[in-house]
Amino acid sequence: MLQPIQEKIEIFDRMHALLDKVSVCDKDALIDELEALDLEILEDIDEEYADQLEHNEITEELKEKQVAFEKVMEDTPVPKLKKKPTDEDIINELVKMGRTENIGRSTFRDLGVKVALGWETIIGKYRVTRTSVFRYRYEIERI
């Protein structure tokens, strides 16, 4: 039983390391996943050691760690927008990351862009232009 708990902890650590690298669009979802995984790990540990708990000392430690985790999560800056990002928000994030050339249509879809991309598509203050005849490759330029 310890191996699955250790694997979950390793996954948690990898996900937590992504917090600084993930885009604003994905940060809320990642925080929700981290909180759910944290609770799952705590419950697994509690279940594994339930018979060894003496006066619930381990449970108290787990609660303290949960409070510490919640404090860390409170200190982590959360994007102000709670709504789904618009197409323009997504394009803006790509521009901020410096990804403005040779972007595949599937990348736009994966990020949640809803507008159908043609040869030249205006999205807010950006122009998305198809750059290849045989492949769906695009570049972004500010208007």
Contacts in CASP RR format, 6 or more apart in sequence:
PFRMAT RR
TARGET T0000
AUTHOR 0000-0000-0000
METHOD contacts of the structure
MODEL  1
MLQPIQEKIEIFDRMHALLDKVSVCDKDALIDELEALDLEILEDIDEEYA
DQLEHNEITEELKEKQVAFEKVMEDTPVPKLKKKPTDEDIINELVKMGRT
ENIGRSTFRDLGVKVALGWETIIGKYRVTRTSVFRYRYEIERI
1 44 0 8 1.000
1 48 0 8 1.000
2 48 0 8 1.000
4 44 0 8 1.000
5 41 0 8 1.000
5 44 0 8 1.000
5 45 0 8 1.000
5 48 0 8 1.000
8 37 0 8 1.000
8 40 0 8 1.000
8 41 0 8 1.000
8 44 0 8 1.000
9 41 0 8 1.000
11 37 0 8 1.000
12 34 0 8 1.000
12 37 0 8 1.000
12 38 0 8 1.000
12 41 0 8 1.000
15 30 0 8 1.000
15 33 0 8 1.000
15 34 0 8 1.000
15 37 0 8 1.000
16 34 0 8 1.000
18 30 0 8 1.000
19 27 0 8 1.000
19 30 0 8 1.000
19 31 0 8 1.000
19 34 0 8 1.000
19 76 0 8 1.000
22 30 0 8 1.000
23 93 0 8 1.000
23 97 0 8 1.000
24 79 0 8 1.000
24 81 0 8 1.000
24 85 0 8 1.000
24 93 0 8 1.000
25 85 0 8 1.000
25 89 0 8 1.000
25 90 0 8 1.000
25 93 0 8 1.000
25 111 0 8 1.000
27 78 0 8 1.000
27 79 0 8 1.000
28 78 0 8 1.000
28 79 0 8 1.000
28 82 0 8 1.000
31 73 0 8 1.000
31 76 0 8 1.000
31 78 0 8 1.000
34 73 0 8 1.000
35 73 0 8 1.000
38 66 0 8 1.000
38 69 0 8 1.000
39 66 0 8 1.000
42 62 0 8 1.000
42 65 0 8 1.000
42 66 0 8 1.000
45 58 0 8 1.000
45 62 0 8 1.000
46 58 0 8 1.000
46 59 0 8 1.000
46 62 0 8 1.000
49 58 0 8 1.000
52 58 0 8 1.000
53 59 0 8 1.000
81 89 0 8 1.000
85 93 0 8 1.000
85 112 0 8 1.000
87 112 0 8 1.000
87 113 0 8 1.000
87 114 0 8 1.000
87 115 0 8 1.000
87 123 0 8 1.000
87 124 0 8 1.000
88 123 0 8 1.000
88 124 0 8 1.000
88 125 0 8 1.000
88 126 0 8 1.000
90 108 0 8 1.000
90 111 0 8 1.000
90 112 0 8 1.000
90 113 0 8 1.000
91 113 0 8 1.000
91 123 0 8 1.000
91 124 0 8 1.000
91 126 0 8 1.000
91 128 0 8 1.000
91 140 0 8 1.000
92 126 0 8 1.000
93 111 0 8 1.000
94 100 0 8 1.000
94 103 0 8 1.000
94 111 0 8 1.000
94 140 0 8 1.000
95 126 0 8 1.000
95 140 0 8 1.000
95 142 0 8 1.000
99 140 0 8 1.000
100 139 0 8 1.000
100 140 0 8 1.000
100 141 0 8 1.000
101 131 0 8 1.000
101 139 0 8 1.000
101 140 0 8 1.000
102 131 0 8 1.000
102 137 0 8 1.000
102 139 0 8 1.000
103 137 0 8 1.000
103 138 0 8 1.000
103 139 0 8 1.000
103 140 0 8 1.000
104 135 0 8 1.000
104 136 0 8 1.000
104 137 0 8 1.000
104 138 0 8 1.000
105 117 0 8 1.000
105 136 0 8 1.000
105 137 0 8 1.000
105 138 0 8 1.000
106 136 0 8 1.000
108 117 0 8 1.000
108 128 0 8 1.000
108 138 0 8 1.000
113 123 0 8 1.000
115 121 0 8 1.000
115 123 0 8 1.000
117 128 0 8 1.000
117 130 0 8 1.000
117 136 0 8 1.000
117 138 0 8 1.000
118 130 0 8 1.000
119 129 0 8 1.000
119 130 0 8 1.000
120 127 0 8 1.000
120 128 0 8 1.000
120 129 0 8 1.000
120 130 0 8 1.000
121 127 0 8 1.000
121 128 0 8 1.000
121 129 0 8 1.000
122 128 0 8 1.000
122 143 0 8 1.000
124 143 0 8 1.000
125 142 0 8 1.000
125 143 0 8 1.000
126 140 0 8 1.000
126 141 0 8 1.000
126 142 0 8 1.000
126 143 0 8 1.000
127 140 0 8 1.000
127 141 0 8 1.000
127 142 0 8 1.000
127 143 0 8 1.000
128 138 0 8 1.000
128 139 0 8 1.000
128 140 0 8 1.000
129 138 0 8 1.000
129 139 0 8 1.000
129 140 0 8 1.000
129 141 0 8 1.000
130 136 0 8 1.000
130 137 0 8 1.000
130 138 0 8 1.000
131 137 0 8 1.000
131 138 0 8 1.000
131 139 0 8 1.000
END
